[in-house]
Amino acid sequence: MDFTKEIKSVMEPLAKDISALCQIKSVEGEAKPGMPFGEEPAKALHAALELGEKMGFRTENFDNYVGHIEMGEGEEMVGILGHVDVVPAGDGWDFDPWGGVIADGKIYGRGTLDDKGPLVTCLYAMKILRDAGVPLKRRIRVILGTNEETNWGCMDYYLHQVKPELPTVAFSPDSQFPLTYAEMGMLQYTLSKSITEKMHIAGGSAFNSVPSSAEVVLSADLEEALKAAMAESEDPAMFAYEIENNELKLTVKGVGAHAAHLQEGKNAISHMMELLSRMPIGGTLKEVVDFYNQHFGTCLFGEKMGIATEDEDGGKLTLNIGKVFVKDGSLTFWCDSRIPVRIPVEEIEEKVKEKLQGTGYSFAVASKENSLYVPKDSKLVSTLMEAYRTVTGDRESQPMYSGGATYSRTINNCVAFGCLLPDQIDTMHQANECLALKHLEVWLQVMVEAIYQLAK
């Protein structure tokens, strides 16, 4: 069916609603009564549900863990699983990351791609179908999580406490087009060690983000050694320092990226540790640097940790060090591995524990998720692929596997579908995350067609 006129008519309000939702700083915060993941994620959930209500849809809020927005009738249901929480902004923005600025044909802001923009697009696709009076046999329900970027406690609550009716078929618009039929397993864990020396070392902000910055405080008498090490580095421009009160503060600028695509980033922590290894440091800091370079280094695939592996449906295992910090006499690293589809997560977990024996570092799982696999010849995959191809004319792109972790793996018969287009620059989890309005229009076209084909 042709909805070109209807799509054109809603582009301006669609962009404004995405902008408004992206102005909410919905990074996980301190839990408060009635707000399990802090004030801002709860605020974003309320805003999204209010938008659904204004559109005339049925909405429900489950204790600010999760909500859903539903339209239509029928015994069966199409599910759309997304989230309103976001990762921290990080550094290096040219626009206010919480401004929802619309400029130069783009919407700038944390969440425009991941995942507020896609969610609002799906709501508008539902509205277009409803307003056009298109007959549908299945209900359509958008499920809104608030804790996706950390440990998925929202979906755990929804599935095990709320125990809702589950969709017949579903997709998560939290990845890329054309479609992801397999998602790698995921293991996120912390490594901690007590330290007695005063130390300042910090970098990164999340398990699933490649750190774009890091810093460490050294003695000022190491200035000449630092200059020499910087001069010998592959990219001296990454490093800068300043001296104050006989302390030297070294800062490192890397390139942020999603941990699912860590090859696209440049880990500031890893490059800082590599630089420090070539300096005459001592004490606890030297022990930390030696440990890091022996177990991680600048490798991306877990070679030094002894967990490198791969398979045909998940490619290579990846290992990202997303954060380092010192707090209350303890140094902690946040680690994130994406694990090939056919490799059990527990197998990698045991290998990591074995490798850490005798190091003095304690291991604790923060989150782990099994892999997702839906056959490429399934009805769900073929229907969504045809919807994408009908709108875009792209017959070359094929279903793919991903290191990303979406809500698709939480229920049966669900895949990741959109919204990043093949020619769209991926700025998820990076500075200047943005959504071009020309791409937004294609998103809406695809989602209208996809939802119609699944629900008719």
FENKA-V866155 format. One record per run of one state. SS is the DSSP state (alpha for helix, beta for strand, coil for the rest). FROM is the first residue (numbers start at 0). TO is the last residue. Records with the same first field share a line. If there is no record, write none. Layout:
SS: FROM-TO / FROM-TO
This chain:
coil: 0-2 / 22-30 / 32-33 / 35-37 / 54-56 / 62-64 / 71-75 / 83-99 / 103-104 / 108-114 / 131-137 / 145-151 / 162-167 / 172-173 / 176-178 / 183-183 / 194-199 / 204-207 / 210-211 / 232-234 / 244-245 / 253-253 / 255-255 / 264-264 / 266-266 / 276-281 / 295-308 / 311-313 / 316-316 / 327-328 / 339-343 / 356-360 / 369-370 / 373-377 / 392-398 / 402-405 / 410-412 / 416-417 / 420-432 / 455-455
alpha: 3-21 / 38-53 / 115-130 / 152-161 / 219-231 / 235-237 / 258-263 / 267-275 / 282-294 / 344-355 / 378-391 / 406-409 / 436-454
beta: 31-31 / 34-34 / 57-61 / 65-70 / 76-82 / 100-102 / 105-107 / 138-144 / 168-171 / 174-175 / 179-182 / 184-193 / 200-203 / 208-209 / 212-218 / 238-243 / 246-252 / 254-254 / 256-257 / 265-265 / 309-310 / 314-315 / 317-326 / 329-338 / 361-368 / 371-372 / 399-401 / 413-415 / 418-419 / 433-435
